[in-house]
């Protein structure tokens, strides 16, 4: 029996509804929980490898504990390297639009400033505004295939430095509360990690671009040339035909392969309230086309400011 037929015997193809040609499918008639049979978990994993991001409506049965009980079936839970976790959980962070640092309106993959950045993210919608607040994902493996062969060969050879201390103040719509969170929490420990621009996914052998807005520079490339290369490759990642946009409802869950996607939380809901909770699955260190692995070059924790006496 082929893998597709095996998946269809567990999750019928009629329950897998594509949301865009290159990325994203909605999976119907499954209630997520930590008690799902192993063959269902295996089918979800296989669908994730194919579609890169999968969506589940009407998952109101999940609370933080059950979200993690399900997520751990996909791999080892891991906390955020600088944000910590929601109290009582192993990996969950809360993204509350009323607080700083919760509007991720830049193109990125989660945690690429570390070496073994997350493999999978599991995001649950808690409070959704009456308008706006969608999330857009892009397929970085499809983007690589779109490159002309000479650009593929160039990308195969390039390495880039990713850091959480990127030019956050230069991004759009930064509030004071966001800047304070960035300075005091998100960059409390500063990382710089060298990644290949192209990583090979171990399960499928696909090649995926590793970029996003936390890229500081390319290794051994002058800044001006590097910016032009970044814009060129990144434009293939974020071209609309390579994306899927999800209109959230409360209780929705999105699961994405963080190694083969980037995402962007659209900041178009003004002062309306939006709350999401994300569980994260530990990843492996990227391997380049020529077999080399990523390495963290810098990890420095800031010293706290001394109070005046």
KEDREN-981936 format. One line per 4 residues: number of its first residue (from 1); their letters; for each residue x, y, z of C-alpha. Coordinates in Angstrom, 3 decimals, always signed. Example, Ala and Ser with C-alpha at 12.3 -4.5 7.8 and 13.67 -1.06 7.14 Angstrom:
% KEDREN-981936
1 = AS = +12.300,-4.500,+7.800; +13.670,-1.060,+7.140
% end
This chain:
% KEDREN-981936
1 = XXXX = +0.000,+0.000,+0.000; +1.366,+3.443,-0.942; +1.865,+6.102,+1.727; -0.952,+8.188,+0.215
5 = XXXX = -3.318,+5.226,+0.335; -2.258,+4.473,+3.903; -2.962,+8.074,+4.975; -6.322,+7.963,+3.143
9 = XXXX = -7.289,+4.858,+5.101; -6.832,+6.860,+8.337; -7.793,+10.410,+7.304; -9.961,+10.231,+4.155
13 = XXXX = -8.810,+12.490,+1.332; -12.283,+14.066,+1.391; -11.379,+15.401,+4.874; -8.187,+17.051,+3.579
17 = XXXX = -9.229,+20.307,+1.929; -6.476,+22.272,+0.186; -6.491,+25.996,+0.920; -3.909,+26.973,-1.706
21 = XXXX = -2.049,+25.174,-4.471; +1.418,+25.218,-2.910; +0.805,+25.248,+0.831; -1.878,+24.669,+3.416
25 = XXXX = -4.761,+22.257,+3.944; -7.646,+22.125,+6.373; -8.130,+18.756,+8.075; -11.737,+18.022,+9.005
29 = XXXX = -13.500,+15.613,+11.364; -10.635,+15.227,+13.851; -10.709,+16.325,+17.479; -7.131,+16.890,+18.596
33 = XXXX = -6.083,+15.354,+21.908; -3.239,+13.539,+23.569; -5.223,+10.312,+23.244; -5.333,+10.095,+19.448
37 = XXXX = -4.218,+6.696,+18.107; -0.616,+6.442,+16.978; -1.639,+5.818,+13.371; -3.636,+9.073,+13.377
41 = XXXX = -0.638,+10.987,+14.725; +1.527,+9.400,+12.008; -1.001,+10.464,+9.357; -1.036,+14.045,+10.705
45 = XXXX = +2.765,+14.106,+10.565; +2.741,+12.837,+6.983; +0.164,+15.426,+5.913; +2.262,+18.122,+7.578
49 = XXXX = +5.307,+17.131,+5.532; +3.262,+17.420,+2.337; +1.202,+20.555,+3.024; +3.653,+22.412,+5.351
53 = XXXX = +0.811,+23.948,+7.398; -2.448,+22.242,+8.372; -5.530,+23.738,+9.995; -8.180,+22.341,+12.328
57 = XXXX = -11.434,+24.176,+13.082; -13.585,+23.809,+16.210; -10.994,+22.569,+18.707; -12.599,+24.212,+21.757
61 = XXXX = -11.979,+21.037,+23.771; -8.314,+22.021,+24.089; -6.928,+23.851,+27.099; -3.235,+24.493,+27.703
65 = XXXX = -2.658,+21.051,+29.221; -4.431,+19.195,+26.429; -2.739,+21.298,+23.773; +0.607,+20.159,+25.164
69 = XXXX = -0.583,+16.547,+25.570; -1.357,+16.568,+21.860; +1.763,+18.501,+20.834; +4.117,+16.134,+22.653
73 = XXXX = +2.844,+13.345,+20.406; +4.602,+15.196,+17.560; +7.966,+15.464,+19.335; +9.753,+16.874,+22.360
77 = XXXX = +8.298,+20.068,+23.795; +10.755,+22.946,+24.099; +10.424,+26.376,+25.758; +11.194,+29.610,+23.966
81 = XXXX = +14.898,+30.452,+24.490; +14.224,+33.978,+25.800; +10.497,+34.301,+26.560; +10.144,+31.308,+28.880
85 = XXXX = +6.708,+29.684,+29.153; +3.215,+30.264,+30.475; +3.027,+29.187,+34.118; +2.292,+25.498,+34.528
89 = XXXX = +3.314,+24.534,+30.991; +6.430,+23.098,+29.382; +6.485,+25.094,+26.140; +3.438,+27.323,+25.734
93 = XXXX = +3.842,+31.033,+25.208; +0.883,+33.409,+25.114; +0.712,+35.996,+22.349; -1.590,+38.694,+23.724
97 = XXXX = -1.915,+41.757,+21.497; -2.377,+43.978,+24.572; +1.140,+43.122,+25.723; +4.487,+43.859,+24.121
101 = XXXX = +6.093,+41.584,+21.573; +2.917,+39.752,+20.570; +2.334,+41.166,+17.092; +4.729,+39.214,+14.871
105 = XXXX = +4.157,+41.282,+11.732; +7.453,+40.394,+10.058; +8.241,+37.425,+7.826; +10.061,+34.845,+9.954
109 = XXXX = +10.416,+31.249,+11.046; +10.302,+30.743,+14.805; +13.607,+30.845,+16.647; +16.071,+30.723,+13.757
113 = XXXX = +18.530,+32.721,+15.850; +19.280,+29.392,+17.615; +20.968,+26.373,+16.046; +18.359,+23.629,+16.555
117 = XXXX = +15.412,+25.939,+16.059; +11.870,+24.498,+16.415; +10.651,+21.812,+14.063; +6.901,+22.250,+14.572
121 = XXXX = +4.658,+24.913,+16.088; +1.097,+24.272,+17.308; -0.909,+27.513,+17.572; -4.368,+27.764,+19.176
125 = XXXX = -6.740,+30.725,+18.819; -8.104,+31.953,+22.167; -9.479,+35.445,+21.418; -10.003,+36.588,+17.826
129 = XXXX = -10.878,+40.193,+16.902; -14.092,+40.861,+14.950; -11.992,+41.924,+11.963; -8.412,+41.318,+10.823
133 = XXXX = -5.762,+39.264,+12.587; -5.159,+36.652,+9.883; -1.860,+34.776,+9.611; -0.063,+34.134,+6.304
137 = XXXX = +2.370,+31.243,+5.726; +4.805,+30.702,+2.857; +6.456,+27.540,+1.550; +10.250,+27.901,+1.582
141 = XXXX = +10.796,+24.557,-0.172; +8.602,+25.589,-3.093; +10.421,+28.941,-3.156; +13.746,+27.136,-3.581
145 = XXXX = +12.380,+25.136,-6.521; +11.210,+28.394,-8.129; +14.753,+29.741,-8.271; +16.542,+29.432,-11.632
149 = XXXX = +19.261,+26.781,-11.451; +22.151,+29.289,-11.230; +20.439,+30.957,-8.247; +19.803,+27.568,-6.646
153 = XXXX = +23.508,+26.809,-6.918; +24.351,+30.200,-5.410; +21.904,+29.712,-2.547; +23.337,+26.232,-1.885
157 = XXXX = +26.711,+27.812,-1.119; +25.568,+30.772,+1.010; +25.457,+31.013,+4.805; +23.734,+33.693,+6.857
161 = XXXX = +23.904,+35.017,+10.416; +20.557,+35.045,+12.249; +20.142,+37.037,+15.465; +17.325,+38.008,+17.812
165 = XXXX = +19.010,+41.438,+18.132; +17.840,+42.508,+14.685; +16.690,+46.016,+13.700; +13.330,+45.792,+15.457
169 = XXXX = +12.936,+49.572,+15.723; +13.112,+49.746,+11.935; +10.016,+47.597,+11.441; +6.563,+49.076,+10.951
173 = XXXX = +3.989,+49.726,+13.692; +6.337,+49.323,+16.680; +4.695,+50.534,+19.902; +6.581,+51.641,+22.999
177 = XXXX = +5.370,+48.533,+24.835; +6.808,+46.404,+22.000; +10.173,+48.165,+22.098; +10.363,+47.734,+25.883
181 = XXXX = +9.588,+44.007,+25.551; +12.187,+43.632,+22.798; +14.897,+45.376,+24.837; +14.167,+43.824,+28.226
185 = XXXX = +12.794,+40.347,+27.441; +13.256,+39.168,+23.855; +16.938,+40.173,+23.724; +17.743,+39.434,+27.374
189 = XXXX = +20.037,+36.777,+25.929; +21.469,+37.642,+22.523; +22.093,+34.856,+20.024; +23.928,+34.862,+16.718
193 = XXXX = +23.742,+31.648,+14.733; +25.199,+30.751,+11.347; +22.794,+28.793,+9.153; +23.042,+27.558,+5.585
197 = XXXX = +20.701,+29.516,+3.319; +19.538,+26.105,+2.076; +18.874,+23.240,+4.473; +18.030,+19.645,+3.536
201 = XXXX = +14.937,+18.242,+5.265; +15.848,+14.812,+6.639; +12.480,+13.080,+6.074; +12.005,+14.051,+2.433
205 = XXXX = +15.361,+15.275,+1.104; +13.675,+18.540,+0.074; +15.758,+21.701,+0.064; +14.279,+24.700,+1.870
209 = XXXX = +15.442,+28.294,+2.140; +16.387,+29.481,+5.653; +15.939,+33.247,+5.762; +13.462,+35.724,+7.314
213 = XXXX = +13.706,+39.096,+8.995; +16.108,+37.988,+11.744; +18.887,+37.558,+9.161; +21.605,+40.066,+10.000
217 = XXXX = +24.032,+39.441,+7.141; +25.464,+36.839,+4.774; +28.826,+35.313,+5.608; +31.698,+36.801,+3.537
221 = XXXX = +29.309,+38.995,+1.502; +29.469,+42.830,+1.728; +26.381,+44.348,+3.347; +25.032,+46.076,+0.239
225 = XXXX = +25.385,+42.980,-1.932; +23.990,+40.860,+0.874; +20.866,+43.015,+1.163; +20.217,+42.661,-2.546
229 = XXXX = +20.642,+38.887,-2.331; +18.355,+38.734,+0.686; +15.654,+40.726,-1.089; +15.947,+38.492,-4.149
233 = XXXX = +15.621,+35.190,-2.293; +13.058,+36.486,+0.188; +10.848,+37.748,-2.641; +10.540,+34.179,-3.927
237 = XXXX = +9.480,+33.032,-0.456; +6.768,+35.654,+0.024; +5.344,+35.963,-3.499; +1.538,+35.663,-2.992
241 = XXXX = +1.222,+32.524,-5.127; +3.544,+30.777,-2.650; +1.403,+31.580,+0.396; -1.772,+30.665,+2.227
245 = XXXX = -3.797,+33.024,+4.428; -5.868,+31.745,+7.356; -8.875,+33.636,+8.698; -8.961,+32.637,+12.360
249 = XXXX = -11.969,+31.661,+14.427; -11.779,+31.016,+18.147; -10.892,+27.378,+18.775; -8.891,+26.986,+15.558
253 = XXXX = -5.505,+25.237,+15.608; -2.735,+25.645,+13.049; +0.263,+23.295,+12.914; +3.207,+24.133,+10.702
257 = XXXX = +6.577,+22.718,+9.714; +8.773,+25.561,+10.936; +11.738,+24.261,+8.926; +9.972,+24.651,+5.564
261 = XXXX = +7.838,+27.748,+6.116; +7.852,+31.374,+7.120; +4.834,+33.173,+8.550; +3.510,+36.689,+9.104
265 = XXXX = +0.808,+37.734,+11.593; -1.125,+40.480,+9.817; -1.362,+43.522,+12.091; -4.589,+44.967,+10.686
269 = XXXX = -6.928,+44.800,+13.676; -6.067,+48.053,+15.412; -6.748,+48.058,+19.144; -8.973,+44.983,+19.022
273 = XXXX = -7.923,+42.130,+21.304; -6.185,+39.016,+19.916; -4.817,+36.157,+22.048; -3.066,+33.009,+20.785
277 = XXXX = -1.200,+30.238,+22.610; +1.655,+28.338,+20.959; +3.281,+25.045,+21.872; +6.624,+24.277,+20.250
281 = XXXX = +8.359,+21.056,+19.222; +12.152,+20.853,+19.400; +14.067,+20.769,+16.130; +17.296,+19.395,+14.763
285 = XXXX = +20.346,+21.355,+13.657; +20.070,+22.229,+9.942; +22.322,+20.386,+7.531; +23.518,+22.149,+4.378
289 = XXXX = +23.646,+20.709,+0.872; +27.324,+19.815,+1.413; +26.693,+18.199,+4.810; +27.824,+20.977,+7.169
293 = XXXX = +25.710,+21.924,+10.176; +24.578,+25.238,+11.660; +26.440,+26.616,+14.659; +25.694,+29.266,+17.274
297 = XXXX = +28.532,+31.817,+17.211; +27.327,+34.022,+20.071; +25.174,+33.581,+23.158; +25.442,+36.437,+25.645
301 = XXXX = +23.095,+37.249,+28.523; +22.771,+40.922,+29.341; +23.677,+42.024,+32.831; +20.699,+43.508,+34.709
305 = XXXX = +20.851,+47.202,+35.407; +21.876,+47.999,+38.988; +19.385,+50.067,+40.941; +20.679,+53.345,+42.296
309 = X = +21.338,+53.395,+46.038
% end
